[in-house]
Structures are given as structure tokens and as C-alpha cells.
Amino acid sequence: MTGYGSEWPEGLAAQARALAEREVSARELVERALRRIEATQSTINAFRLVRAERAVEEARAADERLAAGERLPLLGVPVAVKDDMDLAGEPTAFGCPGIFPPQRTDCEAVRRLRAAGAIVVGKTNTPELGQWPVTDGPAFGVTRNPWNLKHTPGGSSGGSAAAVAAGLVPAALGSDGAGSIRIPAAWTHLVGIKPQRGRISTWPHREAFRGITCDGPLARSVADAALLLHAAAGSHEGDLHRPPAVDVLAAAGHEPRRRLRIALSLRPAFAAVRHWLHPAVRAATLRIADRLALLGHEVVEEELRYGPIGLAFVPRSMAGIRDWTARVPDRALLDARTRANARGGLLLGGEVLRAARAAEAPLRRRIGELFWRFDAVLTPTTAVPPLRTGDLAGLRSRDTNSRVIAACPYAWPWNVLGWPAVSVPSGLTEEGLPTGVQLLGPSNSEPLLISLAAQLEADQRWYETWPPGHPR
């Protein structure tokens, strides 16, 4: 076994193949990941917790299993998970300050990753309770974008996105309650999949944030994102949402089987905030629309009929924040905006929350009417390129919420509906900052969206472009 040296494989599937063919060892890959994490922690600061000793021990065990002929989809591959996921023996702080107890067991998603052979090298940074599209806080400092350290990688899965974009790990799990996978994917030049609600179990919780949050992958390629999704997907018997199985691996291996009709929508849902679509983001979105048309699809400008979907989102979001603050050891340490949102969860509980949940089915029918005429929807993932670090620091709760909604108005409606969405890179601005577009579909449409993303990736080859200085 000679190893790859500077030519070691960077992707999730490539590392899995190299391990299975005994071209590189799990220990080599894990130790390289740990070196890269250590080298960038003072600048990028992607990780809240690093499992250096345990990860190396697990890599040794994986090498023994590989040498004995055992094969699993991710046996020996280093990955990372967001710090809202339970990892046995480690705390789950979800971006909050304070001393949290170690968890006794893995959450179901982590259990499935480990059952597939993956080695979790650490837990990545996230803002308090995943509330903002920037990843910074008093508990861990500022996480920075590998493309430009003056900018945020996004949030709330910003640590996972930064870790993958910088080549620290080949893929990572994040969570998405209002775009928290898709926003950092767009701002770090990655593929991010928000799957159908329940596709990846949220156990030990029957559902997360009153059903608006789900877990999903961040990776540099569609195939790698699909592979991580496949490994983590599956239900626990206690889950509230258990969708039918779909084959995401096969979908990543081919383009759509037919010509698709795609709606191009640039108008976001109403949220009582003035919206402005940055010219660079608009131009990038229109360029992707043109590429899809050249690939043989019919792309038609058609605005979504969102209706009063914001009224169905806010009570569930605030209730989820209130639920989580009950697990925090010292609420006095929380950001004042977190405490304000938790109070909002109390005020918007009861009948208001029940009405918000009841509104989901009518909203699905209203918006779903579009899918009688179209196969998928194309929108910008965000309205602006990556924010600068510190852009939301020191703001009052109302001002923070207004800035967040104005910057990221396109992602959150799909969390209310529970339907799949995929964010893919749409290019770089003149300043070298990444932007993204999202492909949206109806219930259980991951295979169609993934195959469309794979076709676009074959044309755009975004995985060939790395941030300056990374990974080598």
C-alpha cells in the first residue's frame, strides 16, 4: 500500500473506492483530515469538537476490517456531523454556550452512518439553535468562508459547509430548518440536499422543530451528496414522518429520462420585508436557466403561488426554539435574540401553533398545483452573495430577522411543505464569492431533482473549482 501523497482522493465516493481497493488506509485518510482540521481551526474554525484519538482508533479498526475482506459503503471514510446531532460520548450543544452532558447513544442518522462504516472525526459549528445564516457565537467564535475569510460560509450548517469546501472532510451532514443546508451550500460552492421530511430520521426526536427541520448532506458533487444521503437515510420506528423509500444512488448516475418542464421563479414568498435580488445572483440564476434549456429542458418563467405561508412557518420555528432552550443548562448565557425568539414560541403556541400545522395541507395543495404543469422549480438559493462576518452582530432581534429574511428569502417555504430541494453552485461573483440556485420538487421527488442536478453538474463541472489554497 503506497498511499496517494498529494494525489489522495478528495471525494466521498473516491475515498470509499480507494479504501476498498486497498490503495490507501483509513488511518492515512483520517490522520490527513485531522491535520487539515488542526491547520485551519485558527482561521476557518469549522469544528466545535474534534474526536482525534477516537477517530484514529476507529480508523485502525476499519483497516483491520478492510484487510479481512469486509466491505461497506463508507468503511473507513472520515466525515463530520453538525453539532445538533447526538454522538455517543460527546455533548450536543447546538451552538449554545454552557456545559452540556455527553450523550449516551448516537442519534439514528449517526448510527446509520457508522453502520455504513463512516468515521465521524468531529462535530461542526452552528449558530445558537440554527437560527441564522451566519455561523458565529460566543460558544465557539466565528466560522469563516474558505473562499474569503472576511465572509461567512452561511448557516446554520456553516461549519459542515466550511469543512467540506476547504477539503477537511469529503462530505458532512447538516440540518435544514429554513435553508440551513442550502444557504451554506450556495455560499461555499457545494451541493446541498434538503431531503423529504423524514427521509433521514431525527430520532431520538419524533420530529425536529415541529416538523420544519430535516438532516441532509453537503458535498462537492451530486454523487457524493447522494451517497451520504443514502447512507444516513432510513426511519426509526418512533419517527412521526416515514416517507416511502427512493433510490438516490441510481438517480445520481444518470440524467433525467425525459425532457423536463422547469418553472423559473425569482419572486420569493411574502414575508413583510422588502426584497432585493442582487444583480450577480440574478445573472447567475438566469445563466443556469439558459444552460438547462440548452440541455434540452423547457424553462418557463412562472411565479409560485405561495399564499400566506409565512404564517405557517413562524409559529413552528419559534416553538422549536422554545423546545430546545429547555435542554440548555444555563439559559442566561444565551444570546438575547434567542431568548426573544423563545418567548415568541410561548406567545405563538397553543391555537396559533395548531393553526400553523393545519395550514400545511392547504398550502401543499395551493403550491402543488404548479406541479401539474411543471416537473421542477428553479430559484436562487439566496438573494445575495455571502454576507460578511459580523454583519448580524449586535443587532436587535427584529433587525436581525429582517436582515436574515432579506438575504435568504427563497429557501424556508420548502421547510413548511416538507418537500425536497437541492442547492447547486451557480458560479462566482467578480469578487470570487460563490452563489447558488436551488431545484425544488414535490413530495418524494429526490430522484428527479438529483438526476437533474447530476446532468447540470456534468455540464458545469463545479467540483473542479476549489477555494484559493484548498485543499492542497
Order of alpha helices (4+ residues) and beta strands (2+ residues): alpha-alpha-beta-alpha-beta-alpha-beta-beta-beta-alpha-beta-alpha-beta-beta-alpha-alpha-beta-alpha-beta-alpha-alpha-alpha-alpha-beta-alpha-alpha-beta-beta-alpha
